[in-house]
């Protein structure tokens, strides 16, 4: 199939106005002083290139602000490229649903807006009169067509906009979050129409934060991040890549530490220490000692999964070379407590490490491979299915010869339903946190992911956890 849209090194920037000029006097004074009114620009699209063939359905996915809507508006001709080229095949009718109400006038009636919107898209009066009954029937808004659009709800505006667009029978359809409003029945109606549109060999760009809608509508996904293409390929792998973008974000270190006396007081009565457990200093020291006993070297790269407020992290950063420690936790406030309180209190520069906030069930967004992966105090908070995903994801991040250490509350058998008492005193459970596991179950999870587990057992943990070590199965034999 021949291409309908071609982007070559496409760039779009917008000026950032820091000195907004409101009067003629200000304009004159700024001109005398050499002040332009804007000394910075925002790069919305950053040298992106792709081709889309006729008949393709392409999902544009990414975080808010990644450039999705800007790309759609550039294809639609609402924006013009700052650099590079964007080519859209001539003679093709383009329908857009990019912003709610775009192409409509709030003071005109629904009937008048249908005529206006269709005329903008190049239809003659006769053609408009021909499609008008179909638009009204599709939108299910016949009693309201002579009312001003400003009296419509957002869902009614979406209905009317989609009804016009789909009845234009476009060659290229650009849709941006059309399912953010409207009832479920009408959304299903839209999905059915879009499937019929695809079956006729038409082309579609579809922006949505709904992975399910993307999976249903598209066979290709372009994942955008900070105006660049992060991924361009099949839709299922595109959804996975988008989830990695969502679930793993780096934590910036941008604040100077408070005075030591203040930090000590914050730590002594802190919520993060109570959550992480008692014997703070003893536990962190034992973790480092254990890893050194098992061959940890300063040159090793270590991934601390479930790093929390850096109880182990501050010890590791003191021992490892700079940038060889990476911590991951789903709770941003816990990592921030480690970075802003615990690391400075221990005399450790937190910039010696890197930190990611996200779900440990998918660690693919953390760059590089690791000689040691440390999972301590995490699986006790997870149900079995998530534990299996964490272990599988961690195995994939091991460097050749690397080892995965997992601390866990052990049960004597798989279905140990009675609470088991631990040091503290505290209890672990099968069906709620803190959970306990039997070694055989964890070993099966690791084996299913291509790993080989060995039980270490007691290792001097003050909380009474057991330990296992896993490697990739092929390296074990």
QUIPE-V24715 format. One record per residue. N is the residue number from 1. RES is the residue in three letters. OMEGA is omega in radians with two decimals (NA if undefined). NEAR is the number of other C-alpha atoms within 10 Angstrom. Layout:
# QUIPE-V24715
N:RES:OMEGA:NEAR / N:RES:OMEGA:NEAR
This chain:
# QUIPE-V24715
1:UNK:-3.14:8 / 2:UNK:-3.11:10 / 3:UNK:3.05:14 / 4:UNK:3.09:19 / 5:UNK:3.09:17 / 6:UNK:3.03:17 / 7:UNK:3.13:19 / 8:UNK:3.09:15 / 9:UNK:-3.03:14 / 10:UNK:3.12:21 / 11:UNK:3.05:23 / 12:UNK:3.11:22 / 13:UNK:3.09:17 / 14:UNK:3.09:12 / 15:UNK:3.03:12 / 16:UNK:-3.06:13 / 17:UNK:3.11:13 / 18:UNK:-3.10:11 / 19:UNK:-3.08:13 / 20:UNK:-3.10:12 / 21:UNK:-3.06:14 / 22:UNK:-3.07:8 / 23:UNK:3.11:8 / 24:UNK:3.13:9 / 25:UNK:3.14:10 / 26:UNK:3.12:13 / 27:UNK:-3.12:16 / 28:UNK:-3.12:13 / 29:UNK:3.11:11 / 30:UNK:3.12:15 / 31:UNK:3.11:12 / 32:UNK:-3.11:9 / 33:UNK:3.14:9 / 34:UNK:-3.13:9 / 35:UNK:-3.02:13 / 36:UNK:-3.08:14 / 37:UNK:3.07:16 / 38:UNK:-3.12:12 / 39:UNK:-3.07:11 / 40:UNK:3.07:11 / 41:UNK:3.11:11 / 42:UNK:-3.13:11 / 43:UNK:-3.12:18 / 44:UNK:3.06:21 / 45:UNK:-2.94:26 / 46:UNK:3.03:20 / 47:UNK:3.14:18 / 48:UNK:-3.13:20 / 49:UNK:3.07:16 / 50:UNK:3.00:14 / 51:UNK:3.06:14 / 52:UNK:-3.11:20 / 53:UNK:3.05:15 / 54:UNK:3.12:18 / 55:UNK:3.12:20 / 56:UNK:3.00:20 / 57:UNK:-2.99:25 / 58:UNK:3.05:25 / 59:UNK:2.98:31 / 60:UNK:-3.07:28 / 61:UNK:-3.13:28 / 62:UNK:3.10:27 / 63:UNK:2.98:16 / 64:UNK:-3.13:12 / 65:UNK:-3.11:13 / 66:UNK:3.10:21 / 67:UNK:-3.06:24 / 68:UNK:-3.09:26 / 69:UNK:3.10:21 / 70:UNK:3.12:21 / 71:UNK:3.11:26 / 72:UNK:-3.11:23 / 73:UNK:3.08:17 / 74:UNK:3.07:15 / 75:UNK:-3.13:23 / 76:UNK:-3.11:18 / 77:UNK:3.09:13 / 78:UNK:3.01:10 / 79:UNK:3.05:13 / 80:UNK:-3.09:17 / 81:UNK:3.02:17 / 82:UNK:3.13:14 / 83:UNK:-3.11:15 / 84:UNK:-3.09:15 / 85:UNK:2.95:17 / 86:UNK:-3.10:22 / 87:UNK:3.06:13 / 88:UNK:-3.05:18 / 89:UNK:-3.11:13 / 90:UNK:3.10:7 / 91:UNK:-3.14:7 / 92:UNK:3.12:11 / 93:UNK:-3.12:14 / 94:UNK:3.01:20 / 95:UNK:-3.08:23 / 96:UNK:2.87:25 / 97:UNK:-3.01:21 / 98:UNK:3.07:19 / 99:UNK:-3.11:15 / 100:UNK:3.06:18 / 101:UNK:3.11:17 / 102:UNK:-3.08:12 / 103:UNK:3.08:17 / 104:UNK:3.08:21 / 105:UNK:-3.02:16 / 106:UNK:-3.09:14 / 107:UNK:3.10:13 / 108:UNK:3.12:16 / 109:UNK:3.07:19 / 110:UNK:3.12:27 / 111:UNK:-3.11:19 / 112:UNK:3.13:17 / 113:UNK:3.06:24 / 114:UNK:3.13:26 / 115:UNK:-3.13:20 / 116:UNK:-3.08:17 / 117:UNK:3.12:20 / 118:UNK:3.11:23 / 119:UNK:3.09:14 / 120:UNK:3.14:11 / 121:UNK:2.98:16 / 122:UNK:3.14:12 / 123:UNK:3.07:16 / 124:UNK:3.13:13 / 125:UNK:-3.14:11 / 126:UNK:3.12:8 / 127:UNK:3.13:14 / 128:UNK:3.13:21 / 129:UNK:-3.13:14 / 130:UNK:-3.08:11 / 131:UNK:-3.03:17 / 132:UNK:3.14:18 / 133:UNK:3.13:11 / 134:UNK:3.10:14 / 135:UNK:-3.11:25 / 136:UNK:-3.13:21 / 137:UNK:-3.12:11 / 138:UNK:-3.10:20 / 139:UNK:-3.12:18 / 140:UNK:-3.08:16 / 141:UNK:-3.03:16 / 142:UNK:-3.13:14 / 143:UNK:-3.02:8 / 144:UNK:-2.97:16 / 145:UNK:3.10:18 / 146:UNK:3.05:14 / 147:UNK:3.11:15 / 148:UNK:-3.09:17 / 149:UNK:-3.10:24 / 150:UNK:3.07:16 / 151:UNK:-3.10:14 / 152:UNK:2.95:17 / 153:UNK:3.12:12 / 154:UNK:3.11:15 / 155:UNK:3.11:17 / 156:UNK:3.10:20 / 157:UNK:3.11:23 / 158:UNK:3.11:23 / 159:UNK:-3.09:24 / 160:UNK:-3.13:25 / 161:UNK:-3.14:25 / 162:UNK:-3.14:22 / 163:UNK:3.09:22 / 164:UNK:-3.04:27 / 165:UNK:-3.07:22 / 166:UNK:3.14:18 / 167:UNK:3.00:17 / 168:UNK:-3.09:22 / 169:UNK:-3.05:15 / 170:UNK:3.01:19 / 171:UNK:-3.10:19 / 172:UNK:-3.07:26 / 173:UNK:-3.12:24 / 174:UNK:-3.05:22 / 175:UNK:-3.12:23 / 176:UNK:3.06:22 / 177:UNK:-3.10:16 / 178:UNK:-3.09:21 / 179:UNK:3.10:21 / 180:UNK:3.09:15 / 181:UNK:3.12:17 / 182:UNK:-3.11:16 / 183:UNK:-3.03:12 / 184:UNK:-3.12:10 / 185:UNK:3.13:8 / 186:UNK:3.08:18 / 187:UNK:3.10:16 / 188:UNK:3.08:12 / 189:UNK:3.10:11 / 190:UNK:3.14:19 / 191:UNK:3.12:15 / 192:UNK:3.13:12 / 193:UNK:-3.14:15 / 194:UNK:3.05:18 / 195:UNK:3.10:13 / 196:UNK:3.08:12 / 197:UNK:3.13:20 / 198:UNK:-3.11:16 / 199:UNK:3.08:10 / 200:UNK:3.07:12 / 201:UNK:-3.14:13 / 202:UNK:-3.04:19 / 203:UNK:-3.09:23 / 204:UNK:2.89:27 / 205:UNK:-3.00:24 / 206:UNK:3.07:25 / 207:UNK:3.09:25 / 208:UNK:2.99:19 / 209:UNK:3.14:19 / 210:UNK:3.13:13 / 211:UNK:-3.12:17 / 212:UNK:3.11:10 / 213:UNK:3.10:15 / 214:UNK:-3.12:24 / 215:UNK:-3.13:17 / 216:UNK:-2.93:11 / 217:UNK:-2.93:20 / 218:UNK:3.02:21 / 219:UNK:-3.13:16 / 220:UNK:3.13:23 / 221:UNK:2.98:27 / 222:UNK:3.14:26 / 223:UNK:3.14:26 / 224:UNK:3.07:24 / 225:UNK:-3.12:22 / 226:UNK:3.07:17 / 227:UNK:3.11:24 / 228:UNK:3.07:20 / 229:UNK:3.11:20 / 230:UNK:-3.11:16 / 231:UNK:3.04:17 / 232:UNK:-3.09:18 / 233:UNK:-3.07:13 / 234:UNK:-2.94:16 / 235:UNK:-3.10:23 / 236:UNK:3.08:16 / 237:UNK:3.07:14 / 238:UNK:3.10:26 / 239:UNK:3.11:25 / 240:UNK:-3.14:14 / 241:UNK:3.09:22 / 242:UNK:3.12:23 / 243:UNK:3.07:19 / 244:UNK:3.10:19 / 245:UNK:-3.10:19 / 246:UNK:-2.94:15 / 247:UNK:-3.11:19 / 248:UNK:-3.14:22 / 249:UNK:3.13:18 / 250:UNK:3.07:15 / 251:UNK:3.11:16 / 252:UNK:3.08:12 / 253:UNK:-2.99:13 / 254:UNK:-3.10:8 / 255:UNK:3.08:8 / 256:UNK:-3.12:8 / 257:UNK:3.07:17 / 258:UNK:3.07:13 / 259:UNK:-3.06:11 / 260:UNK:-3.13:14 / 261:UNK:3.13:9 / 262:UNK:3.13:12 / 263:UNK:-3.13:18 / 264:UNK:3.12:17 / 265:UNK:3.12:11 / 266:UNK:-3.09:17 / 267:UNK:-3.04:17 / 268:UNK:-3.07:11 / 269:UNK:-2.98:10 / 270:UNK:3.03:13 / 271:UNK:-3.05:12 / 272:UNK:3.09:19 / 273:UNK:3.12:21 / 274:UNK:3.13:13 / 275:UNK:-3.09:11 / 276:UNK:3.08:16 / 277:UNK:-3.09:14 / 278:UNK:-3.13:13 / 279:UNK:-3.06:13 / 280:UNK:-3.06:14 / 281:UNK:-3.12:11 / 282:UNK:-3.11:12 / 283:UNK:-3.14:18 / 284:UNK:3.12:19 / 285:UNK:3.14:15 / 286:UNK:-3.14:17 / 287:UNK:3.12:21 / 288:UNK:-3.14:19 / 289:UNK:3.14:14 / 290:UNK:-3.12:14 / 291:UNK:3.09:15 / 292:UNK:3.07:13 / 293:UNK:-3.13:9 / 294:UNK:2.92:10 / 295:UNK:3.12:10 / 296:UNK:3.12:19 / 297:UNK:3.13:15 / 298:UNK:-3.11:16 / 299:UNK:-3.14:12 / 300:UNK:2.98:16 / 301:UNK:-3.05:24 / 302:UNK:3.03:29 / 303:UNK:-3.10:27 / 304:UNK:-3.04:23 / 305:UNK:-3.00:24 / 306:UNK:-3.00:24 / 307:UNK:3.12:27 / 308:UNK:-3.12:28 / 309:UNK:2.96:27 / 310:UNK:3.05:27 / 311:UNK:3.05:23 / 312:UNK:-3.04:22 / 313:UNK:-3.11:28 / 314:UNK:3.10:27 / 315:UNK:-3.14:20 / 316:UNK:-3.12:25 / 317:UNK:3.07:24 / 318:UNK:-3.04:18 / 319:UNK:-3.04:17 / 320:UNK:3.01:19 / 321:UNK:-3.14:16 / 322:UNK:3.11:17 / 323:UNK:3.10:14 / 324:UNK:3.08:20 / 325:UNK:3.06:25 / 326:UNK:3.12:23 / 327:UNK:3.12:25 / 328:UNK:3.03:27 / 329:UNK:-3.14:23 / 330:UNK:-3.07:19 / 331:UNK:-3.11:16 / 332:UNK:-3.09:19 / 333:UNK:3.13:14 / 334:UNK:3.12:21 / 335:UNK:3.14:25 / 336:UNK:3.07:19 / 337:UNK:3.09:20 / 338:UNK:-3.09:24 / 339:UNK:-2.99:27 / 340:UNK:-3.12:20 / 341:UNK:-2.96:25 / 342:UNK:-3.13:25 / 343:UNK:3.09:25 / 344:UNK:3.13:20 / 345:UNK:3.12:22 / 346:UNK:-3.12:14 / 347:UNK:-3.11:11 / 348:UNK:3.05:17 / 349:UNK:-3.07:17 / 350:UNK:3.12:23 / 351:UNK:3.03:16 / 352:UNK:-3.13:16 / 353:UNK:3.05:21 / 354:UNK:-3.02:19 / 355:UNK:3.13:26 / 356:UNK:3.09:25 / 357:UNK:3.14:21 / 358:UNK:-3.10:22 / 359:UNK:-3.06:21 / 360:UNK:3.07:23 / 361:UNK:3.07:18 / 362:UNK:-3.09:20 / 363:UNK:-3.03:23 / 364:UNK:-3.11:19 / 365:UNK:3.08:17 / 366:UNK:-2.99:19 / 367:UNK:3.00:9 / 368:UNK:3.08:10 / 369:UNK:-3.00:17 / 370:UNK:3.09:24 / 371:UNK:3.13:20 / 372:UNK:2.99:24 / 373:UNK:-3.01:25 / 374:UNK:3.12:22 / 375:UNK:-3.07:21 / 376:UNK:3.09:20 / 377:UNK:-3.10:20 / 378:UNK:-3.02:20 / 379:UNK:3.10:24 / 380:UNK:-3.14:23 / 381:UNK:-2.99:14 / 382:UNK:2.96:17 / 383:UNK:-3.02:16 / 384:UNK:-3.06:19 / 385:UNK:3.10:10 / 386:UNK:3.06:15 / 387:UNK:3.12:19 / 388:UNK:3.14:22 / 389:UNK:3.11:18 / 390:UNK:-3.12:23 / 391:UNK:3.13:25 / 392:UNK:3.14:21 / 393:UNK:3.13:17 / 394:UNK:3.12:27 / 395:UNK:-3.11:24 / 396:UNK:-3.11:17 / 397:UNK:3.14:22 / 398:UNK:2.98:23 / 399:UNK:3.05:17 / 400:UNK:-3.10:12 / 401:UNK:-3.11:12 / 402:UNK:-3.10:20 / 403:UNK:3.12:23 / 404:UNK:3.11:24 / 405:UNK:-3.10:21 / 406:UNK:3.05:24 / 407:UNK:-3.06:23 / 408:UNK:2.99:26 / 409:UNK:-3.02:23 / 410:UNK:3.00:22 / 411:UNK:-3.09:21 / 412:UNK:3.14:12 / 413:UNK:-3.04:13 / 414:UNK:-3.05:15 / 415:UNK:3.07:12 / 416:UNK:-2.98:16 / 417:UNK:3.13:13 / 418:UNK:3.09:12 / 419:UNK:3.13:15 / 420:UNK:-3.09:17 / 421:UNK:-3.13:12 / 422:UNK:3.05:14 / 423:UNK:3.09:11 / 424:UNK:-0.17:12 / 425:UNK:3.04:8 / 426:UNK:-3.10:12 / 427:UNK:3.01:16 / 428:UNK:-2.99:21 / 429:UNK:3.07:20 / 430:UNK:-2.91:21 / 431:UNK:3.07:16 / 432:UNK:-3.09:12 / 433:UNK:-0.15:14 / 434:UNK:-3.05:19 / 435:UNK:2.95:23 / 436:UNK:-3.11:31 / 437:UNK:2.92:22 / 438:UNK:-3.06:17 / 439:UNK:-3.09:22 / 440:UNK:3.13:15 / 441:UNK:3.12:14 / 442:UNK:3.12:20 / 443:UNK:3.10:21 / 444:UNK:3.09:15 / 445:UNK:-3.12:21 / 446:UNK:3.12:24 / 447:UNK:3.13:18 / 448:UNK:-3.14:12 / 449:UNK:3.12:19 / 450:UNK:-3.13:15 / 451:UNK:3.10:22 / 452:UNK:-3.02:21 / 453:UNK:3.06:24 / 454:UNK:-3.13:14 / 455:UNK:3.04:14 / 456:UNK:3.12:13 / 457:UNK:-3.12:15 / 458:UNK:-3.14:12 / 459:UNK:3.08:15 / 460:UNK:3.12:14 / 461:UNK:-3.11:17 / 462:UNK:3.12:17 / 463:UNK:3.07:18 / 464:UNK:3.10:19 / 465:UNK:2.99:21 / 466:UNK:-3.11:19 / 467:UNK:2.95:22 / 468:UNK:3.06:19 / 469:UNK:-3.11:18 / 470:UNK:3.02:23 / 471:UNK:3.01:23 / 472:UNK:-3.00:23 / 473:UNK:-3.09:14 / 474:UNK:-3.12:9 / 475:UNK:-3.08:11 / 476:UNK:-3.02:11 / 477:UNK:NA:6
